Amino acid sequence: MSTEKILSRRALLGGLAIGALAAPFSARATQAMGPMKRLPPRWASPGFSPDVEIELVAAPASAQILAGATTNNVWRYAARLVKGPEGTLTRLNDSYLAELMRLRTGQKLRVTLRNALPEPNIAHWHGLHAPAEADGHPAYAIDPGESYVYEFEIRNRAGFYFFHPHTHEATATQVYRGLAGGIIVNDAEEDALGLPSGEYELPIVLQDRSFTDDNQLRYDVGMHERMIGFQGERILVNGKADYAQDVASRAYRLRILNASNARIYKLAWDDGSPITVLGVDGGLLEAPETKPYVMLAPGERLDVWADFSGRKAGSTVVLRSAAFAGAAPKMAERMQRMMGGGAGLPAGGDFPLFTLRVTRETTDSPALPKRLSKPHLPRLEEAANKNAPRPIAISEAPMAMLINGRPYAFDDWLPIEKIPLNTTQLFEIFHQHGGSHMGMGMSMGGGMGGMGMGGGMGMGMGMGMGMGMGGMMSMAHPIHLHGQQFAILSREPEMVDEEAYATVKDGFVMSGLKDTVPVFTGERLRIVKPFDDYAGSFMYHCHNLEHEDMGMMREFLVG
C-alpha cells in the first residue's frame, strides 16, 4: 500500500489541538474501539433469481479532479451490469465516484463485491431496507482478493439512496479516497407525476477534499480533525472541482446527496430565492415545501425543484452553503473568529457549491405538482414503547465519542438496544454530558423506562448537567439508523445557544421519511421507527465518519 505523506493544516482548536501530525492514509482515526469479529463471506444463493445483477469491484484508481496533474491516490467502486435493464448504470461525470445505479421498487438485486484493495472492505446500502447479512455490517468485511454477494429485494419507495464502505475503523479513510456511489429508486407512484427526468434530472454529490501541491488527496488526521471531523479545502460536485452545469430556462429536479465525511451544508440560492423541497432521504413528501435554506448533513439527501423559467440565456444561478453557527464546538468557533476565519473552508462558512448556467431559452416546462405522494409514515400510536422512549444519548470528550455512554463494541447490546422484530419503536436523541450520570441511568433505570424523558433519572439528569468542558465540546452530530426509515415527531431546542440556533432552525425539513438526521447542540429529537421483516444486528451511529471510526456507533439486536 502506498504511504504518501499527508500534510496537516493549521488546527483551529488552540488548547484542544495539539497539532495535526502528518500521517499516511493507512493511519486510523483512533484506537478506541476493540477488534471486530470476522464473519465468513456470503455466496450466491441458488434459489435467488435476480432481476438485476451487478459486479462491483473496489480498487485503486486515478482521476482528473483538478486542472493539471492527475490524482493517483483515489479508490473507486467500479460497477458492471451483468443482468438487468439498459440504463441501470450511468457514469457520473467520468469521476472517481461509482456508477449511478437506477433501480425499481420490487426488483430483486444481486451485487457481487470483489475487493481489489490492499485492505479489507465492505459496502453498506445506506437507506435501503435490506437483511442484516446484506446491510454491510463491518463484521462481514472481506480481505483483499475475496468476494461478497448481496441479495435482497428493493422494498424502498422511490428515492435517492447511496452506498459506501462500512469497514471497521476505516470508513472515514475509505470514503475519503472516493469509495461511494448513488442509487436512484423509481416506482409507479412517482412515475405518474411527470417530474423532470432524463437530462432535466441532475444528481448532485457534494464532497469536500484537500489536495497537495501536485493534486494528490491530502487527509488530516490530527486531534482537531478527529474531534471536529474532516473539513476539506475544496468543494467537489460529482467528483469535480469548480463544478458548473448548463441548463435551459425551465424546471429541473436536483437530487442532492451530502457524501462528505463531516461537513454540514446550509443550502441557499445566491439570489435569495426559497428552496422548493420535493423529498428527503426516503423519497417524496406529501406536498412541496419551501424553505429559505435547507441544512444538509453527511448522509442526508434532498430532492429539490429548481425552476429557471423566464431566465435569459447567459444568466447564472449559484447554490451556496450560507454561513451558520453551532455545527462545531464553541471553543473551535471562537478560535476560528479570533483567527479571522481559519484556513480553507471553515465549518459554517459561506462559499459557493456549484453554478448553473442558463444557455438555452424554452417555454416547455412542467408545472410543480401541488400533491406529490402518500408515504406511509410510522406514527406514535404504533410505537410499542410510546410512554417510554428508547434513548440515543450522544456525548463527546477528548478522544472519546460515545452513544449511550459507551463506545462501539461488537455484540455489546444494552437492554435498550434489543428490539423485538416487527415492532415500531419511539426514540429520543439528545446530547448528554457526564459519564457518571449515564451510569446512574443504566443502573437505576433498569432499562428503557429509567432512560427516557419520563424516567427522570440517568440521561435526563445528564442533559441538565451539560456544562463546563463537555458543553464547550458539544457539536452537531448527524445520526444515521440502519434498516427501515423513520419519521421525525418533534425537534425541541432545549439548551441551545439561541444566537447560533437562529442561523439553522429554519432549514430543517421535519416531514417525510428519514434515515439520517442532524442533531445540533442542545436539541432533543423524537423519532419513530419500524423494525420489520429482518432479524439481526443493525448499526446506528454518527455519520460524521471520523466520529464513527472513533466509536460513536452502536448496534440494535432485532429479533
C-alpha positions as CSV (number, residue, x, y, z in Angstrom):
1,M,0.0,0.0,0.0
2,S,1.2,3.5,-0.8
3,T,2.4,5.5,2.1
4,E,2.1,9.1,0.8
5,K,2.7,11.8,3.3
6,I,-0.5,13.6,4.2
7,L,0.2,17.2,5.2
8,S,-1.5,18.7,8.2
9,R,-3.1,22.1,8.1
10,R,-3.5,24.6,10.8
11,A,-5.6,23.4,13.7
12,L,-8.3,25.7,14.9
13,L,-8.9,24.5,18.4
14,G,-6.0,26.1,20.2
15,G,-5.8,24.3,23.6
16,L,-7.6,21.2,22.3
17,A,-5.5,20.9,19.1
18,I,-2.0,19.7,19.9
19,G,-1.0,19.8,16.3
20,A,-2.2,17.7,13.4
21,L,0.6,15.3,12.6
22,A,1.4,14.2,9.1
23,A,0.4,10.6,8.6
24,P,-0.1,8.0,5.9
25,F,-3.6,7.2,4.6
26,S,-3.3,3.8,6.4
27,A,-3.4,5.6,9.8
28,R,-6.7,5.1,11.6
29,A,-8.6,7.9,13.3
30,T,-8.5,6.2,16.7
31,Q,-7.7,3.0,18.6
32,A,-10.7,3.5,20.9
33,M,-12.8,0.5,19.6
34,G,-11.9,-3.1,20.1
35,P,-11.3,-5.7,17.4
36,M,-14.1,-6.6,15.1
37,K,-15.2,-10.2,14.8
38,R,-14.9,-11.5,11.2
39,L,-17.8,-13.5,9.8
40,P,-17.4,-15.7,6.7
41,P,-18.1,-14.2,3.2
42,R,-21.6,-14.8,1.8
43,W,-22.0,-16.5,-1.6
44,A,-24.8,-16.5,-4.2
45,S,-28.0,-18.4,-3.2
46,P,-29.1,-21.0,-5.9
47,G,-32.8,-20.2,-5.2
48,F,-32.4,-16.4,-5.6
49,S,-33.3,-15.3,-9.1
50,P,-32.2,-11.6,-9.6
51,D,-33.8,-9.1,-11.9
52,V,-30.7,-7.0,-11.7
53,E,-27.2,-8.4,-11.2
54,I,-24.2,-6.1,-10.8
55,E,-20.5,-6.8,-10.3
56,L,-18.8,-4.2,-8.0
57,V,-15.0,-4.0,-7.8
58,A,-13.3,-1.9,-5.2
59,A,-9.8,-1.0,-6.5
60,P,-7.2,1.8,-6.6
61,A,-7.7,4.2,-9.4
62,S,-6.7,7.7,-10.7
63,A,-9.0,10.6,-11.6
64,Q,-8.8,14.0,-13.2
65,I,-10.3,16.1,-10.3
66,L,-8.4,19.4,-10.6
67,A,-6.8,21.1,-13.6
68,G,-3.3,19.8,-14.1
69,A,-1.8,16.7,-12.6
70,T,-4.0,13.6,-12.3
71,T,-4.9,12.5,-8.8
72,N,-3.4,9.0,-8.5
73,N,-4.3,8.0,-4.8
74,V,-8.0,7.6,-5.2
75,W,-10.0,4.3,-4.7
76,R,-13.1,3.5,-6.6
77,Y,-16.1,1.2,-6.7
78,A,-16.4,0.2,-10.4
79,A,-19.8,-1.3,-11.4
80,R,-20.5,-3.6,-14.3
81,L,-24.1,-4.7,-15.3
82,V,-24.3,-8.5,-15.6
83,K,-28.1,-8.7,-15.9
84,G,-30.8,-6.0,-16.0
85,P,-32.5,-3.2,-18.0
86,E,-30.5,-0.9,-20.1
87,G,-29.7,2.3,-18.3
88,T,-29.3,0.6,-14.9
89,L,-25.8,2.0,-14.6
90,T,-24.7,5.5,-15.5
91,R,-21.2,7.0,-15.1
92,L,-21.3,10.3,-13.2
93,N,-19.1,13.0,-14.8
94,D,-16.3,10.4,-15.6
95,S,-15.2,10.8,-12.0
96,Y,-13.9,8.5,-9.2
97,L,-17.5,8.0,-8.0
98,A,-19.1,4.7,-8.7
99,E,-21.6,4.4,-11.5
100,L,-25.1,5.7,-10.5
101,M,-27.5,2.7,-10.1
102,R,-31.1,3.1,-11.2
103,L,-33.4,0.5,-9.7
104,R,-37.1,0.0,-9.2
105,T,-39.2,-1.0,-6.2
106,G,-39.8,-4.7,-6.3
107,Q,-36.7,-5.7,-8.2
108,K,-34.6,-8.4,-6.9
109,L,-31.0,-7.3,-6.7
110,R,-27.7,-9.3,-6.6
111,V,-24.4,-7.4,-6.2
112,T,-21.1,-9.3,-6.1
113,L,-18.5,-7.1,-4.4
114,R,-14.9,-8.0,-5.2
115,N,-12.1,-6.5,-3.1
116,A,-9.1,-5.5,-5.1
117,L,-7.9,-3.0,-2.4
118,P,-4.8,-3.6,-0.2
119,E,-7.1,-3.8,2.9
120,P,-10.5,-5.2,4.0
121,N,-13.6,-3.6,2.6
122,I,-17.4,-4.0,2.8
123,A,-20.2,-1.9,1.3
124,H,-23.3,-0.6,3.1
125,W,-26.5,0.2,1.2
126,H,-27.4,3.5,3.0
127,G,-31.1,3.9,3.4
128,L,-32.2,0.7,1.8
129,H,-34.3,-1.8,3.8
130,A,-32.1,-5.0,3.5
131,P,-31.5,-8.1,5.5
132,A,-28.7,-7.9,8.2
133,E,-26.3,-10.0,6.1
134,A,-26.8,-7.7,3.2
135,D,-26.6,-4.4,5.1
136,G,-22.8,-4.1,5.1
137,H,-22.0,-4.8,8.8
138,P,-18.3,-4.4,9.3
139,A,-18.1,-8.0,10.6
140,Y,-18.6,-9.1,7.0
141,A,-15.6,-7.2,5.7
142,I,-13.7,-9.2,3.1
143,D,-9.9,-9.4,2.7
144,P,-8.1,-8.4,-0.5
145,G,-8.9,-10.9,-3.2
146,E,-12.2,-12.1,-1.6
147,S,-15.8,-11.5,-2.8
148,Y,-19.1,-11.0,-1.0
149,V,-22.6,-11.5,-2.5
150,Y,-25.5,-9.3,-1.5
151,E,-29.0,-10.5,-2.4
152,F,-32.2,-8.7,-1.5
153,E,-35.4,-7.2,-2.9
154,I,-35.8,-3.4,-3.3
155,R,-38.5,-2.7,-0.8
156,N,-38.0,1.1,-0.5
157,R,-40.2,3.5,-2.2
158,A,-38.8,5.9,-4.9
159,G,-35.9,7.9,-3.5
160,F,-32.2,8.7,-3.7
161,Y,-30.0,6.3,-1.7
162,F,-26.3,5.5,-1.8
163,F,-23.6,3.0,-0.9
164,H,-20.3,3.4,0.8
165,P,-17.8,1.4,2.9
166,H,-18.6,0.5,6.5
167,T,-15.2,-1.1,7.2
168,H,-14.3,-1.2,10.9
169,E,-12.2,1.9,11.9
170,A,-11.6,2.6,8.2
171,T,-14.9,4.1,7.0
172,A,-13.6,7.7,7.0
173,T,-10.4,7.0,5.1
174,Q,-12.0,4.7,2.5
175,V,-14.9,7.1,1.8
176,Y,-12.4,10.0,1.6
177,R,-10.4,8.2,-1.0
178,G,-13.5,8.0,-3.2
179,L,-15.5,4.9,-2.4
180,A,-19.1,5.9,-2.8
181,G,-22.0,5.7,-5.3
182,G,-25.6,6.9,-5.7
183,I,-28.7,4.8,-6.1
184,I,-32.0,6.2,-7.5
185,V,-35.0,4.1,-6.9
186,N,-38.2,4.7,-9.0
187,D,-41.7,3.4,-8.6
188,A,-45.1,3.7,-10.2
189,E,-46.4,6.4,-7.9
190,E,-43.5,8.7,-8.8
191,D,-43.7,7.9,-12.5
192,A,-47.3,9.2,-12.6
193,L,-46.2,12.7,-11.5
194,G,-44.3,13.5,-14.6
195,L,-41.4,15.2,-12.7
196,P,-38.4,16.4,-14.6
197,S,-36.4,13.4,-15.8
198,G,-33.6,12.5,-18.2
199,E,-31.4,15.5,-18.9
200,Y,-33.6,17.6,-16.6
201,E,-32.9,15.4,-13.5
202,L,-29.5,16.3,-12.1
203,P,-27.8,14.0,-9.5
204,I,-25.5,16.2,-7.3
205,V,-23.0,14.5,-5.0
206,L,-21.4,17.1,-2.6
207,Q,-18.0,16.3,-1.1
208,D,-15.1,18.3,0.3
209,R,-11.4,17.4,-0.2
210,S,-7.9,18.8,0.3
211,F,-5.0,18.4,-2.0
212,T,-1.3,18.6,-2.1
213,D,0.5,20.9,-4.5
214,D,0.7,18.1,-7.0
215,N,-3.1,17.4,-6.8
216,Q,-2.9,14.3,-4.6
217,L,-5.6,13.8,-2.0
218,R,-4.5,15.1,1.4
219,Y,-6.2,13.9,4.6
220,D,-5.5,15.4,8.0
221,V,-5.8,13.0,11.0
222,G,-4.6,15.2,13.9
223,M,-6.6,15.6,17.0
224,H,-8.5,18.6,15.6
225,E,-9.7,16.6,12.6
226,R,-10.6,13.6,14.8
227,M,-12.7,15.7,17.2
228,I,-14.3,18.0,14.6
229,G,-14.4,15.8,11.6
230,F,-12.6,16.3,8.3
231,Q,-13.3,19.7,6.7
232,G,-11.7,19.9,3.2
233,E,-10.4,23.0,1.4
234,R,-12.1,22.4,-1.9
235,I,-15.8,21.6,-2.7
236,L,-16.3,18.8,-5.3
237,V,-19.5,18.1,-7.1
238,N,-19.8,14.7,-8.8
239,G,-16.1,14.3,-8.2
240,K,-15.0,17.6,-9.9
241,A,-13.9,21.0,-8.5
242,D,-15.4,24.3,-9.7
243,Y,-18.5,22.5,-11.0
244,A,-20.8,24.2,-13.4
245,Q,-23.8,22.8,-15.3
246,D,-25.5,24.1,-18.4
247,V,-29.3,24.3,-18.1
248,A,-32.3,25.5,-20.0
249,S,-34.9,28.1,-18.8
250,R,-37.3,25.5,-17.4
251,A,-37.8,23.3,-14.3
252,Y,-35.2,20.8,-13.2
253,R,-35.1,18.2,-10.4
254,L,-31.9,18.3,-8.3
255,R,-31.1,15.0,-6.4
256,I,-28.6,16.2,-3.8
257,L,-26.5,13.9,-1.7
258,N,-24.1,15.0,1.1
259,A,-21.3,12.4,0.8
260,S,-18.8,14.5,2.7
261,N,-17.0,12.9,5.7
262,A,-18.2,15.5,8.2
263,R,-19.2,18.8,6.6
264,I,-22.7,20.2,7.1
265,Y,-24.0,22.4,4.4
266,K,-26.6,25.2,4.6
267,L,-28.0,25.2,1.0
268,A,-29.2,28.5,-0.3
269,W,-29.7,30.1,-3.7
270,D,-27.4,33.1,-4.2
271,D,-30.3,35.4,-5.3
272,G,-32.3,34.8,-2.1
273,S,-35.0,32.6,-3.8
274,P,-36.5,30.0,-1.5
275,I,-35.6,26.3,-1.9
276,T,-38.6,24.2,-3.0
277,V,-38.2,20.7,-1.4
278,L,-39.8,17.7,-3.1
279,G,-38.4,15.0,-1.0
280,V,-35.8,13.9,1.6
281,D,-33.9,10.7,2.4
282,G,-36.8,8.3,1.9
283,G,-38.5,9.9,-1.1
284,L,-41.1,12.4,-2.0
285,L,-43.0,14.4,0.6
286,E,-46.8,14.6,0.6
287,A,-46.6,18.1,-1.0
288,P,-43.8,20.5,-1.9
289,E,-42.4,22.7,0.9
290,T,-40.5,25.9,0.6
291,K,-37.6,26.9,2.9
292,P,-35.4,30.0,2.9
293,Y,-32.5,27.5,3.1
294,V,-32.0,23.8,4.0
295,M,-29.5,22.2,6.3
296,L,-27.9,19.1,4.8
297,A,-25.7,16.9,7.0
298,P,-23.5,14.0,5.9
299,G,-25.6,11.0,4.8
300,E,-28.7,13.1,4.1
301,R,-30.3,13.6,0.7
302,L,-32.6,16.3,-0.7
303,D,-34.9,16.4,-3.7
304,V,-35.2,20.0,-5.0
305,W,-37.4,21.6,-7.6
306,A,-35.3,24.2,-9.4
307,D,-37.2,26.3,-11.9
308,F,-35.3,28.6,-14.2
309,S,-38.3,29.6,-16.3
310,G,-38.1,33.2,-17.5
311,R,-34.3,33.4,-17.1
312,K,-32.4,34.8,-20.1
313,A,-29.6,32.9,-21.8
314,G,-26.3,33.9,-20.2
315,S,-27.7,34.2,-16.7
316,T,-26.3,32.1,-13.9
317,V,-27.6,30.8,-10.6
318,V,-25.3,29.6,-7.8
319,L,-26.1,27.3,-5.0
320,R,-24.2,28.3,-1.9
321,S,-23.5,27.0,1.5
322,A,-24.5,30.0,3.6
323,A,-22.9,31.0,6.9
324,F,-24.2,29.4,10.1
325,A,-23.1,28.5,13.6
326,G,-23.4,25.7,16.0
327,A,-22.0,22.8,14.0
328,A,-18.6,22.9,15.6
329,P,-17.8,23.1,19.3
330,K,-18.0,26.7,20.8
331,M,-14.3,26.5,21.5
332,A,-13.5,25.9,17.9
333,E,-15.8,28.5,16.6
334,R,-14.4,31.1,19.0
335,M,-10.9,30.3,17.9
336,Q,-11.9,30.5,14.3
337,R,-13.3,34.0,14.8
338,M,-10.1,35.1,16.6
339,M,-8.0,33.8,13.7
340,G,-10.1,35.7,11.1
341,G,-11.9,32.7,9.6
342,G,-9.3,30.0,9.7
343,A,-7.7,28.0,6.8
344,G,-9.5,26.6,3.9
345,L,-13.3,26.4,4.2
346,P,-14.2,26.6,7.9
347,A,-17.2,24.8,9.3
348,G,-20.2,27.0,8.9
349,G,-18.5,29.3,6.4
350,D,-20.1,31.0,3.4
351,F,-18.9,29.7,0.0
352,P,-20.3,28.6,-3.4
353,L,-21.0,24.9,-4.2
354,F,-21.8,24.9,-7.9
355,T,-23.1,27.1,-10.7
356,L,-26.0,26.5,-13.1
357,R,-25.6,28.4,-16.4
358,V,-28.7,29.1,-18.5
359,T,-27.6,28.5,-22.0
360,R,-30.9,27.8,-23.8
361,E,-34.3,29.6,-23.5
362,T,-37.5,27.5,-23.7
363,T,-41.2,27.7,-22.8
364,D,-41.5,23.9,-22.5
365,S,-41.6,23.3,-18.7
366,P,-43.8,21.2,-16.4
367,A,-45.7,22.7,-13.6
368,L,-44.9,22.0,-10.0
369,P,-47.4,19.4,-8.7
370,K,-49.5,20.5,-5.7
371,R,-49.6,17.0,-4.3
372,L,-46.7,14.5,-4.6
373,S,-47.2,11.3,-2.8
374,K,-48.8,9.4,0.1
375,P,-45.9,8.0,2.1
376,H,-46.7,5.7,5.0
377,L,-45.1,7.4,7.9
378,P,-44.8,5.5,11.2
379,R,-46.9,7.1,13.9
380,L,-46.5,7.5,17.6
381,E,-49.7,5.4,18.2
382,E,-47.9,2.5,16.5
383,A,-45.0,2.5,18.9
384,A,-44.8,-0.4,21.4
385,N,-43.0,1.9,23.8
386,K,-44.8,5.2,23.3
387,N,-44.6,6.1,27.0
388,A,-41.0,5.0,27.5
389,P,-38.8,6.1,24.6
390,R,-35.5,4.4,24.0
391,P,-32.6,6.9,24.3
392,I,-29.8,7.7,21.8
393,A,-27.6,9.9,24.0
394,I,-24.6,11.4,22.2
395,S,-21.6,12.8,24.1
396,E,-18.1,14.0,23.4
397,A,-14.9,14.0,25.4
398,P,-11.2,14.3,24.4
399,M,-10.7,11.4,22.0
400,A,-14.0,9.7,23.1
401,M,-17.2,9.8,21.1
402,L,-20.0,7.9,22.7
403,I,-23.6,6.8,22.3
404,N,-25.5,5.9,25.5
405,G,-22.3,6.3,27.4
406,R,-20.4,3.6,25.6
407,P,-18.1,3.3,22.5
408,Y,-18.8,0.7,19.9
409,A,-18.0,-2.9,20.6
410,F,-19.1,-6.0,18.6
411,D,-22.2,-7.8,20.1
412,D,-22.3,-5.4,23.1
413,W,-26.0,-4.7,23.3
414,L,-27.5,-2.7,26.1
415,P,-31.0,-3.8,27.1
416,I,-32.4,-0.7,25.4
417,E,-30.7,-1.9,22.1
418,K,-32.6,-5.2,21.9
419,I,-35.6,-4.7,19.7
420,P,-38.5,-7.1,19.2
421,L,-38.9,-8.0,15.5
422,N,-41.9,-6.5,13.6
423,T,-42.5,-3.7,16.2
424,T,-42.4,0.1,15.9
425,Q,-40.3,2.0,18.4
426,L,-40.1,5.5,19.8
427,F,-36.6,7.0,20.3
428,E,-35.3,10.2,21.8
429,I,-32.0,11.6,20.5
430,F,-30.2,14.2,22.6
431,H,-26.8,15.5,23.9
432,Q,-25.7,14.0,27.2
433,H,-22.6,15.1,29.2
434,G,-21.1,13.4,32.2
435,G,-20.5,9.7,32.1
436,S,-21.4,9.2,35.7
437,H,-25.0,10.3,35.0
438,M,-25.2,7.8,32.2
439,G,-24.0,5.0,34.6
440,M,-26.6,6.1,37.1
441,G,-29.3,5.9,34.5
442,M,-28.3,2.5,33.4
443,S,-28.2,1.0,36.9
444,M,-31.2,2.8,38.4
445,G,-33.4,2.9,35.4
446,G,-33.3,-0.8,34.9
447,G,-33.6,-0.4,31.2
448,M,-35.8,1.7,28.9
449,G,-38.2,3.1,31.4
450,G,-35.5,4.8,33.5
451,M,-33.7,6.2,30.4
452,G,-36.4,8.1,28.7
453,M,-37.9,11.5,29.5
454,G,-40.4,10.0,31.8
455,G,-37.9,8.1,33.8
456,G,-36.5,11.2,35.5
457,M,-33.1,9.6,36.1
458,G,-29.9,9.0,34.3
459,M,-29.7,10.5,30.9
460,G,-32.3,13.2,31.6
461,M,-30.2,14.3,34.6
462,G,-27.1,14.2,32.4
463,M,-28.6,16.6,29.9
464,G,-29.2,19.1,32.6
465,M,-25.6,18.8,33.7
466,G,-24.1,19.5,30.3
467,M,-21.8,22.4,31.4
468,G,-18.1,23.1,31.5
469,M,-15.8,21.3,29.1
470,G,-18.5,18.9,28.0
471,G,-20.7,21.8,26.9
472,M,-17.9,23.6,25.2
473,M,-17.0,20.5,23.2
474,S,-20.6,19.7,22.2
475,M,-21.3,19.9,18.5
476,A,-23.8,18.8,15.8
477,H,-24.0,15.1,15.0
478,P,-25.8,13.6,12.0
479,I,-27.3,10.4,13.4
480,H,-28.0,7.5,11.0
481,L,-30.1,4.5,11.8
482,H,-29.7,1.4,9.6
483,G,-32.7,-0.6,8.4
484,Q,-36.1,0.9,7.8
485,Q,-36.5,4.6,7.8
486,F,-38.1,6.8,10.5
487,A,-40.4,9.8,10.9
488,I,-39.4,12.8,13.0
489,L,-42.1,13.6,15.5
490,S,-40.5,16.6,17.2
491,R,-37.4,18.7,17.4
492,E,-37.1,20.6,20.7
493,P,-34.3,23.3,21.3
494,E,-33.9,22.6,25.0
495,M,-30.5,24.1,25.8
496,V,-29.4,25.8,22.6
497,D,-27.3,28.9,22.0
498,E,-30.2,31.0,20.7
499,E,-27.9,33.2,18.5
500,A,-26.3,30.2,16.9
501,Y,-29.5,28.3,16.6
502,A,-31.2,31.1,14.8
503,T,-28.8,30.5,11.9
504,V,-30.0,26.9,11.3
505,K,-33.5,26.4,12.8
506,D,-35.5,27.4,9.6
507,G,-33.6,24.9,7.5
508,F,-34.9,21.6,9.0
509,V,-37.3,19.5,6.9
510,M,-39.5,17.8,9.5
511,S,-41.7,15.8,7.2
512,G,-41.1,12.7,5.1
513,L,-39.2,9.5,5.7
514,K,-35.6,9.9,7.1
515,D,-32.7,7.6,7.8
516,T,-30.2,10.4,8.9
517,V,-30.9,13.5,11.0
518,P,-28.6,16.2,12.3
519,V,-28.9,16.9,16.0
520,F,-27.5,20.3,16.9
521,T,-26.2,21.1,20.3
522,G,-28.9,21.4,22.9
523,E,-31.6,19.8,20.7
524,R,-33.8,16.8,21.7
525,L,-35.5,14.9,18.9
526,R,-38.2,12.3,19.0
527,I,-38.4,9.8,16.1
528,V,-40.5,6.7,15.5
529,K,-39.0,3.8,13.5
530,P,-40.3,0.4,12.5
531,F,-38.2,-2.8,12.7
532,D,-40.0,-5.1,10.3
533,D,-39.1,-8.2,8.2
534,Y,-35.4,-8.8,9.1
535,A,-33.8,-10.0,12.3
536,G,-30.1,-9.5,13.2
537,S,-27.7,-6.7,14.1
538,F,-28.2,-3.3,12.6
539,M,-25.9,-0.3,13.2
540,Y,-26.8,3.2,14.4
541,H,-24.1,5.8,14.5
542,C,-22.9,9.3,13.9
543,H,-22.4,9.9,10.1
544,N,-19.6,12.2,10.8
545,L,-17.2,9.5,9.7
546,E,-14.3,10.4,11.9
547,H,-16.7,10.2,14.9
548,E,-18.0,6.8,13.7
549,D,-14.4,5.5,13.5
550,M,-13.8,6.8,17.0
551,G,-16.6,4.8,18.5
552,M,-19.8,6.9,18.1
553,M,-21.6,3.8,16.9
554,R,-23.8,1.1,18.5
555,E,-26.0,-1.8,17.3
556,F,-29.6,-2.8,17.6
557,L,-30.2,-6.5,18.0
558,V,-33.5,-7.1,16.3
559,G,-35.3,-10.4,16.9
